[in-house]
Amino acid sequence: MSEAFASALVTSLVLLCFCCFGAVGIRSLDPQQAEHQPVASTRRPFALVEPVESHTKLSVSQEGLEALRSIPGPVVPVVVIGPYRSGKSFLLNQLLGVGCTEGFGVGHTRSTQTKGVWVWGEPQKLPLPDKTLPEFGGQEASIVYLDTEGFESTGKADAYDDRIFALSTLISAVLVYNLPETVRESDIQKLSFAVELAEGFYADVQGGGGRSPVEPGNMLWLIQRDFLEGKTVQDMVSEALLPVANPYEDQDIAQVNKIRQSLRLVARNSTAFGLHQPHMERTKLCELGDEQLDRQYIQQRSSLRELVQQLAKPKRVNGKVMTGPALAELVSQMVTALNARDIPTAGSILEHFNKELVYRVRDSYIAQLESLALPVSDATLAARHETASAAARKQFQAEKFGNDLTTGLGSLQDMLQASLDKEFLGRQTANTLESNKRCEKAETECEDSLEKEQLVRLPSTGRFEDRFSHCQAAFDLVCIGPAHTGQSERLQKAWKREHTRFKHDYNDKLYNGLVLLLLVDILLFRFVIKFSILESLGWIVFLFLQVYPKLYLNGGSMYEAHWWIILVRVWEILVYNPVLDLEKWWQILTPVALVAYVVWKLWVRCIRPRWRRRQDKRLMLPTKQGNSDSRDLSV
């Protein structure tokens, strides 16, 4: 009996195991059923991005990437960002409908609980309308919730928060900006900075310099503990994103409007939602059930879930819908790009501002130097340099930000001084070049003037010296700057050379002119006027000038003789004096003299004889009449 019972028991166990294994095998052969079968291990958060030890950069977690890669079809990343201790993790657990022990970690201390970026392993299904995504056969999309580390906590670099913020902005299809109580200007500035960073880094990843090809998702401004009265949350956010009136063109307000301009796409897709505080004792929220939470909060939570569903749309990049594996690849690329380059921080922004200030101060210095027309003397340029550089240093000290320990002001001051010295050296070079140019031109004009004076028909030592005096005055007036000394020495050498040459040519020209004049005298008084005395005098002087110079056989010159010096003085008085310069007037006086000579000859030979004959006739007529009258009386 016992053996039969044992045999029956064994047979029953074998049949039971066979049925169980058969059922398991049949279920494993149904892929569709297996796909929808929930896996217990995925119903938990996975670390996707974690901080490195220095808490300045990010590292990718393979566990979180695998969780994303396991999601087929289109994905809708819903990322919650905001300050630390603002209730982001608790909010996500409420949207997922899970408790704090199962969902994202919720902390109640003053330290941040979430580190990096975490992803919920079990996405929510989002039904897609027919023909929305035909390439995916109209299947459902997966809403993937991501929790991020709160920014502005202590012990972290600002660049770390900016990397988390930028990554969240880029990968999200719905970005939930979780803010306590209200929207502050700093919140808008941080969002604008993150958007610009995300676009810039993604453009670098894609190898382009233009705007990011990531289509902006929907922005949900979630105001926690919304107890303020007055405007609605939507009105408050909408007005906060509008440009501020700036009738006086204030630079600070212009910068505020520039930030809003950068968020124009975000503002276009922005929705605001207010959420009451669920319970007064916030540290015990994880221990309370729905029946213990604020009723208005419960209603708002349901509305918020519906709103997220409405805002959720599959993520697109470069016009393509993102899938789980594609999202994992995007996260990997962006983390690499964000770590590869430095991100501006408060310190680096101050350093950048101070560097820009160095450039502005340098430009002001250059403007002051350039306001001084070149060329100028070295002393004048050096004085302007001292004045402008002192003003530049004063401006830098007045407008700089920070101190030497945090912003490297000492090195920037050295950079400023080096820049000023470089500009001053360049200005000195320009001054020297301009001075050389003008002095060379003035010196050349002087030499040309002296050259022309060598070629005049009626030379004069007084005129030659006056020409040089005027030229020297014009040279001193025009030639300014470092080239004046050298060019002035060249001019003096040119003067000595030309003056020696002029003196030699001057006496020769005067001698030849005198000989020519004597020949004219001889011909004139022999054939034209026929005045033998003057003709003879001309011959005597001509023969004297031909013989006398040859008497100086043992050196010396006729030009040193006393009578020649007197002749030269008389010539100088006649040719060039304060009243008359024959070099300018001889071309006019010569025709006048010829005309006068012709008129005189006509007067002497023609007009005067006729006039005398008429006078004689008039004198003779009364005499004849007197004789006839006397004859009549005698008769």
C-alpha positions in Angstrom: 0.0 0.0 0.0 2.8 2.4 0.9 4.7 1.5 -2.2 1.6 2.1 -4.4 1.1 5.4 -2.7 4.7 6.4 -3.3 4.6 5.4 -6.9 1.5 7.4 -7.5 3.0 10.4 -5.7 6.2 10.3 -7.9 4.0 9.9 -11.1 2.0 12.9 -10.1 5.1 15.0 -9.4 6.5 14.1 -12.8 3.3 15.0 -14.6 3.1 18.3 -12.7 6.7 19.3 -13.6 6.1 18.3 -17.3 3.0 20.6 -17.4 4.9 23.4 -15.8 7.9 23.2 -18.1 5.5 22.9 -21.1 3.7 26.0 -20.1 6.9 27.9 -19.7 8.1 26.7 -23.1 4.9 27.7 -24.8 5.1 31.2 -23.3 8.7 31.6 -24.4 7.7 30.8 -28.0 5.2 33.8 -28.0 7.4 36.8 -28.8 4.5 39.3 -28.7 3.4 38.1 -25.3 7.0 38.0 -24.1 7.6 41.6 -25.2 4.7 42.9 -23.1 5.6 40.8 -20.1 6.9 43.1 -17.4 10.3 42.4 -16.1 10.6 43.0 -12.4 14.3 44.1 -12.5 13.5 47.1 -14.8 10.9 48.7 -12.4 13.5 50.8 -10.6 15.7 53.8 -11.3 19.1 53.3 -13.1 22.1 55.7 -12.9 22.5 57.1 -16.4 25.1 59.9 -15.7 27.2 60.1 -12.6 29.7 62.7 -11.3 33.4 62.1 -11.3 35.2 62.3 -8.0 36.0 65.9 -8.4 32.3 66.7 -9.0 33.1 68.9 -12.0 32.5 66.6 -14.9 30.3 63.7 -15.8 30.7 60.0 -16.5 28.3 57.7 -18.3 26.9 54.6 -16.5 26.6 51.5 -18.7 23.7 50.3 -16.6 21.6 53.3 -17.5 22.6 53.2 -21.2 21.5 49.5 -21.4 18.2 50.5 -19.8 17.7 53.0 -22.6 18.9 50.6 -25.4 16.3 48.1 -24.2 13.5 50.5 -25.1 12.2 49.8 -28.6 10.4 52.4 -30.8 10.0 56.2 -30.2 10.9 57.6 -26.9 9.6 60.7 -25.1 12.2 61.8 -22.4 10.6 63.8 -19.6 13.4 65.4 -17.6 12.8 67.2 -14.3 15.3 69.9 -13.4 15.5 72.5 -10.7 17.2 73.6 -7.5 18.2 71.0 -4.9 15.7 70.3 -2.1 12.8 71.5 -4.4 11.0 68.1 -4.5 11.9 66.8 -8.0 12.3 63.1 -7.0 9.1 63.1 -5.0 7.3 64.7 -8.0 8.5 62.0 -10.3 7.4 59.3 -8.0 4.0 60.9 -7.9 3.8 61.0 -11.7 4.9 57.4 -11.8 2.5 56.3 -9.0 5.2 54.6 -7.0 6.4 55.0 -3.5 9.6 56.5 -2.3 11.1 53.1 -1.4 10.5 51.8 -4.9 10.9 54.9 -7.0 13.5 57.6 -7.1 15.4 58.3 -3.9 13.9 61.1 -1.8 16.0 62.8 0.9 15.0 64.9 3.8 18.4 66.2 4.8 20.1 69.4 3.7 22.3 67.5 1.3 21.3 66.6 -2.2 19.9 63.1 -2.6 20.1 62.5 -6.3 23.6 62.4 -7.9 23.9 63.0 -11.6 21.0 61.8 -13.9 18.8 58.8 -13.2 16.4 57.1 -15.5 13.3 55.1 -14.6 13.7 51.6 -16.1 10.1 50.9 -16.9 8.7 53.5 -19.4 5.1 54.5 -19.6 3.3 53.7 -22.8 1.9 56.6 -24.8 -0.6 55.8 -27.5 0.1 57.5 -30.8 -2.6 58.7 -33.1 -3.0 56.8 -36.4 -0.4 57.7 -39.1 1.6 59.9 -36.7 4.7 57.9 -37.2 4.2 55.6 -40.1 7.8 54.5 -40.1 7.2 52.8 -36.8 4.0 51.2 -37.9 1.8 53.3 -35.6 3.1 51.7 -32.4 3.1 53.3 -29.0 5.8 55.7 -27.8 7.6 55.2 -24.5 7.6 58.0 -21.9 11.0 57.9 -20.1 11.2 59.8 -16.9 14.6 61.2 -15.8 15.6 62.7 -12.5 18.5 65.1 -12.2 20.7 66.4 -9.4 19.6 69.7 -8.1 21.7 72.7 -8.9 23.1 75.4 -6.5 24.0 72.9 -3.8 27.3 73.4 -1.9 30.5 71.5 -2.6 30.1 71.5 -6.4 31.6 73.6 -9.2 29.1 75.7 -11.2 30.4 74.1 -14.4 29.0 70.7 -13.1 25.5 72.2 -12.7 25.8 73.7 -16.1 26.7 70.4 -17.7 23.7 68.7 -16.0 21.4 71.5 -17.1 22.7 71.5 -20.7 22.4 67.8 -21.0 18.9 67.8 -19.6 17.9 70.6 -22.0 19.2 68.7 -25.0 17.9 65.2 -24.4 14.4 66.2 -23.2 11.2 66.1 -25.1 9.4 67.6 -22.1 11.6 69.7 -19.8 9.9 70.2 -16.4 11.5 73.2 -14.7 10.6 72.5 -11.0 10.7 75.8 -9.1 9.6 76.6 -5.6 6.9 79.3 -5.2 7.8 81.7 -8.1 10.0 82.4 -11.1 13.1 84.5 -10.5 15.3 86.3 -13.0 18.2 84.0 -12.0 16.1 81.0 -13.0 15.5 82.5 -16.5 19.2 83.4 -16.9 20.3 79.9 -15.9 17.8 78.3 -18.4 19.0 80.6 -21.2 22.6 79.8 -20.4 21.9 76.0 -20.5 20.0 76.3 -23.8 22.9 78.2 -25.4 25.4 75.7 -24.1 23.3 72.7 -25.3 22.9 74.1 -28.8 26.6 75.1 -29.0 27.9 71.7 -27.8 25.6 69.7 -30.0 26.7 71.8 -33.0 30.3 71.0 -32.1 29.5 67.3 -31.9 27.9 67.4 -35.3 30.9 69.3 -36.8 28.9 72.5 -37.7 29.0 76.0 -36.5 25.4 76.9 -36.9 22.4 76.5 -34.6 21.5 73.2 -33.1 19.4 70.8 -35.3 17.6 69.6 -32.1 14.0 70.5 -32.3 12.9 72.3 -29.1 10.6 70.3 -26.9 7.9 71.5 -24.6 8.7 73.4 -21.5 6.7 72.9 -18.4 7.2 75.5 -15.7 6.1 73.7 -12.5 5.7 76.0 -9.6 5.7 74.0 -6.4 4.0 75.2 -3.2 1.9 77.7 -5.2 0.2 79.7 -2.5 0.7 83.2 -3.8 -2.4 85.1 -4.9 -3.0 87.5 -7.8 -1.9 86.5 -11.3 -2.2 82.9 -12.5 0.9 80.8 -12.9 0.6 80.9 -16.7 0.3 84.7 -16.7 3.3 85.0 -14.3 5.5 82.8 -16.6 4.3 84.5 -19.8 5.1 88.0 -18.5 8.4 86.8 -17.1 9.5 85.7 -20.6 8.3 89.0 -22.3 10.9 91.7 -23.2 11.2 94.5 -20.7 10.5 98.0 -21.9 13.8 99.9 -22.3 13.0 103.5 -23.3 16.3 104.9 -22.0 18.4 102.1 -23.6 19.9 100.9 -20.3 22.6 98.3 -21.0 21.5 96.0 -18.1 17.9 95.9 -19.3 19.2 95.3 -22.8 21.1 92.3 -21.5 17.9 91.0 -19.8 16.0 91.4 -23.1 18.8 89.6 -24.9 18.3 86.6 -22.6 14.6 86.6 -23.4 15.4 86.8 -27.1 17.5 83.6 -26.8 14.5 81.9 -25.1 11.9 82.9 -27.8 11.5 79.2 -28.9 11.3 78.0 -25.3 8.7 80.7 -24.5 6.7 79.7 -27.6 6.4 76.1 -26.2 6.1 77.0 -22.6 3.3 75.9 -20.3 2.9 76.8 -16.6 1.3 74.7 -13.9 1.0 75.4 -10.2 1.0 72.7 -7.6 -0.1 73.1 -4.0 2.0 71.8 -1.1 0.8 68.2 -0.5 1.2 68.4 3.3 2.6 70.7 5.8 5.1 68.2 7.2 7.2 67.8 4.1 9.8 65.5 5.7 7.0 62.8 6.2 5.6 62.9 2.7 7.0 59.4 1.8 5.2 58.0 4.8 1.8 59.5 4.0 -0.9 57.9 1.8 -3.2 59.8 -0.6 -5.9 60.0 2.0 -3.6 62.1 4.2 -2.5 64.5 1.4 -4.1 67.8 0.5 -7.3 67.2 -1.6 -6.5 70.1 -3.9 -3.0 68.6 -4.4 -4.5 65.3 -5.3 -6.7 66.9 -8.0 -3.8 68.9 -9.3 -1.6 65.8 -9.4 -4.1 64.1 -11.7 -4.3 67.2 -13.9 -0.5 67.3 -14.0 -0.3 63.7 -15.2 -2.8 64.4 -18.0 -0.8 67.6 -18.9 2.4 65.6 -19.2 0.7 63.1 -21.4 -0.6 65.9 -23.6 2.8 67.6 -23.9 4.6 64.4 -24.6 5.7 64.0 -28.2 8.5 61.7 -29.5 11.9 63.3 -29.4 13.3 64.4 -32.8 16.9 65.2 -33.7 17.9 66.1 -37.3 14.3 65.5 -38.3 14.5 61.9 -37.1 12.5 60.3 -34.3 14.7 59.2 -31.4 14.5 55.6 -30.2 15.9 54.1 -27.0 19.3 53.2 -28.6 19.5 56.5 -30.4 18.8 58.4 -27.1 21.6 56.3 -25.4 24.0 57.3 -28.2 23.0 61.0 -27.9 23.6 60.9 -24.1 27.1 59.3 -24.7 28.0 61.9 -27.3 26.9 64.9 -25.3 28.6 63.8 -22.1 31.9 63.4 -24.1 31.4 66.8 -25.6 30.5 68.5 -22.3 33.6 67.0 -20.6 35.9 67.9 -23.5 35.6 71.6 -23.2 35.5 74.1 -20.4 32.3 75.8 -19.5 32.1 79.4 -18.5 31.7 79.8 -14.8 31.2 82.9 -12.6 35.0 83.2 -12.3 35.7 82.6 -16.0 32.9 85.1 -16.9 34.6 87.7 -14.7 37.9 86.9 -16.2 36.3 87.2 -19.7 34.8 90.5 -18.7 38.1 91.8 -17.4 39.8 90.7 -20.6 37.2 92.5 -22.7 37.8 95.5 -20.4 41.5 95.3 -21.3 40.6 95.4 -25.0 38.2 98.4 -24.4 40.8 100.2 -22.4 43.4 99.6 -25.0 41.1 100.9 -27.7 40.5 104.1 -25.7 44.3 104.4 -25.4 44.7 104.0 -29.1 42.0 106.6 -29.8 43.8 109.1 -27.6 47.1 108.4 -29.4 45.5 108.6 -32.8 43.8 111.9 -31.9 47.4 113.4 -32.1 48.1 114.0 -35.7 51.5 112.8 -36.9 54.2 113.7 -37.1 55.0 115.2 -33.8 58.1 115.5 -31.7 59.3 112.5 -29.6 58.6 114.5 -26.4 55.1 115.4 -27.5 54.3 111.7 -28.3 55.8 110.5 -25.1 53.8 113.0 -23.1 50.6 111.9 -24.8 51.6 108.2 -24.1 52.0 108.9 -20.4 48.7 110.8 -20.2 46.8 108.1 -22.2 48.4 105.1 -20.4 47.6 106.7 -17.0 44.0 107.2 -18.1 43.9 103.6 -19.3 45.2 102.2 -16.0 42.8 104.4 -14.1 39.8 103.2 -16.2 40.8 99.6 -15.8 41.1 100.0 -12.0 37.7 101.7 -11.9 35.8 99.2 -14.1 37.4 95.9 -13.2 35.7 93.1 -11.3 37.0 90.7 -8.8 40.4 90.4 -7.1 43.8 89.2 -8.1 43.3 85.8 -6.3 40.1 84.8 -8.2 40.3 86.5 -11.5 44.0 86.9 -12.2 43.9 90.7 -12.3 47.7 90.9 -11.9 48.3 89.1 -15.1 45.6 91.1 -16.9 47.3 94.3 -15.7 50.6 93.1 -17.1 48.8 92.2 -20.3 47.3 95.7 -20.4 50.7 97.3 -19.9 52.3 95.1 -22.5 49.5 95.9 -24.9 49.9 99.7 -24.3 53.7 99.5 -24.7 53.3 97.6 -28.0 50.8 100.1 -29.3 53.1 103.0 -28.2 56.0 101.3 -30.0 53.9 101.0 -33.2 52.8 104.6 -32.9 56.5 105.6 -32.5 57.3 103.7 -35.7 54.4 105.4 -37.5 55.6 108.8 -36.3 59.1 108.1 -37.5 57.8 107.0 -40.9 55.5 110.0 -41.3 58.3 112.4 -40.1 60.8 110.9 -42.6 58.2 111.2 -45.3 57.4 114.9 -44.7 61.0 115.9 -43.9 62.3 114.2 -47.1 59.7 116.0 -49.1 60.5 119.4 -47.5 64.3 118.7 -48.0 63.8 117.7 -51.6 61.7 120.9 -52.3 64.6 122.9 -50.8 67.2 121.2 -53.0 64.9 121.7 -56.0 64.6 125.4 -55.2 68.3 125.8 -55.0 68.8 123.8 -58.2 66.4 126.2 -60.0 68.3 129.2 -58.6 71.4 127.8 -60.2 69.7 128.1 -63.7 68.5 131.7 -63.5 69.7 134.1 -66.3 70.3 137.0 -63.9 72.0 135.3 -60.8 72.1 137.1 -57.5 73.8 136.0 -54.3 71.3 137.9 -52.2 68.4 136.1 -54.0 70.1 132.8 -53.6 70.6 133.3 -49.8 67.0 134.6 -49.4 65.7 131.5 -51.2 67.5 129.3 -48.8 66.3 131.3 -45.8 62.7 130.9 -46.9 63.3 127.3 -47.7 64.9 126.7 -44.2 61.9 128.3 -42.5 59.4 126.2 -44.5 61.5 123.1 -43.7 61.5 123.8 -40.0 57.7 124.4 -40.1 56.9 121.2 -42.0 59.6 118.9 -40.8 58.6 117.8 -37.3 59.4 114.7 -35.3 62.4 112.3 -35.0 63.6 112.8 -38.6 64.1 116.5 -38.2 67.7 116.3 -36.9 68.9 114.0 -39.6 67.1 115.7 -42.4 68.3 119.1 -41.2 71.9 118.0 -41.3 71.3 116.7 -44.9 69.8 120.1 -45.8 72.8 122.0 -44.4 75.2 119.8 -46.4 73.1 120.4 -49.5 73.2 124.1 -48.8 77.0 124.2 -48.5 77.4 122.1 -51.7 74.9 124.2 -53.7 76.3 127.5 -52.3 79.9 126.7 -53.3 78.7 125.7 -56.8 76.6 128.8 -57.1 79.5 131.1 -56.1 81.8 129.5 -58.7 79.1 129.6 -61.5 77.9 133.1 -60.4 81.3 134.8 -61.1 81.6 132.9 -64.4 78.1 133.8 -65.5 78.7 137.5 -64.5 82.1 137.6 -66.4 80.5 135.9 -69.5 77.6 138.3 -69.3 79.8 141.3 -69.1 81.8 140.1 -72.1 78.6 139.6 -74.1 77.3 143.0 -73.1 80.5 144.6 -74.3 80.2 142.9 -77.7 76.6 144.2 -77.9 77.9 147.6 -77.0 80.5 147.6 -79.7 78.1 146.4 -82.4 75.4 148.8 -81.2 77.5 152.0 -81.2 79.3 151.0 -84.4 76.4 150.1 -86.6 73.2 151.3 -85.0 73.9 154.4 -83.0 77.4 155.1 -84.3 78.8 156.6 -81.2 82.6 156.2 -81.6 83.5 157.1 -78.1 81.3 154.5 -76.5 82.4 152.0 -79.1 86.0 152.6 -78.3 85.2 152.4 -74.6 83.6 149.0 -75.3 86.7 147.8 -77.1 89.0 148.9 -74.3 87.0 147.2 -71.6 86.6 144.0 -73.8 90.4 143.8 -74.3 91.0 144.4 -70.6 88.7 141.5 -69.7 90.4 139.2 -72.1 94.0 140.1 -71.0 93.6 140.7 -67.2 92.5 137.3 -66.1 95.7 135.8 -67.7 97.9 137.9 -65.5 97.1 135.6 -62.5 99.6 132.9 -63.3 100.8 132.1 -59.8 97.4 131.5 -58.3 94.6 133.8 -57.2 91.7 134.9 -59.2 90.4 138.0 -60.8 87.2 137.5 -58.8 89.1 138.4 -55.7 90.2 141.8 -57.1 88.8 144.9 -55.4 87.3 146.3 -58.5 85.5 143.0 -59.3 84.0 143.0 -55.8 82.7 146.5 -56.3 81.3 145.5 -59.7 79.5 142.6 -58.1 78.0 144.8 -55.4 76.7 147.2 -58.1 75.3 144.2 -59.9 73.6 142.9 -56.8 72.0 146.3 -56.2 70.7 146.6 -59.7 69.5 143.0 -60.1 68.0 142.2 -56.7 66.9 144.8 -54.2 63.8 145.3 -52.0 62.1 147.2 -54.8 62.9 145.2 -57.9 63.9 141.7 -58.8 65.1 141.8 -62.4 64.9 138.0 -62.7 61.1 138.3 -62.5 60.8 141.5 -64.5 63.4 141.3 -67.3 61.1 139.5 -69.6 58.7 142.4 -69.3 61.2 145.2 -69.2 63.1 144.0 -72.3 60.1 144.3 -74.7 59.2 147.6 -73.1 62.8 148.9 -73.6 62.8 147.8 -77.2 59.5 149.5 -77.8 60.8 152.6 -76.1 63.9 152.5 -78.3 61.8 152.2 -81.5 59.6 155.0 -80.4 62.6 157.1 -79.6 64.2 156.4 -83.0 60.9 157.3 -84.7 60.8 160.5 -82.7 64.3 161.3 -83.6 64.3 160.5 -87.3 60.7 161.1 -88.3 58.4 162.9 -85.8 60.8 165.4 -84.4 62.0 166.7 -87.8 58.5 167.2 -89.1 57.5 168.9 -85.9 60.4 171.3 -86.2 59.6 172.1 -89.8 56.1 172.9 -88.8 57.3 175.1 -86.0 59.7 176.8 -88.4 56.9 177.5 -90.9 54.7 179.0 -88.2 57.6 181.3 -87.2 58.2 182.3 -90.8 54.6 183.1 -91.6 54.3 186.3 -89.4 57.6 187.6 -90.9 56.3 187.3 -94.5 53.1 189.0 -93.5 55.0 191.9 -91.9 57.1 192.4 -95.0 54.0 192.6 -97.2 52.3 195.1 -94.9 55.4 197.3 -95.0 55.4 197.2 -98.7 51.7 198.3 -98.8 52.4 201.2 -96.5 55.3 202.4 -98.6 53.1 202.3 -101.7 
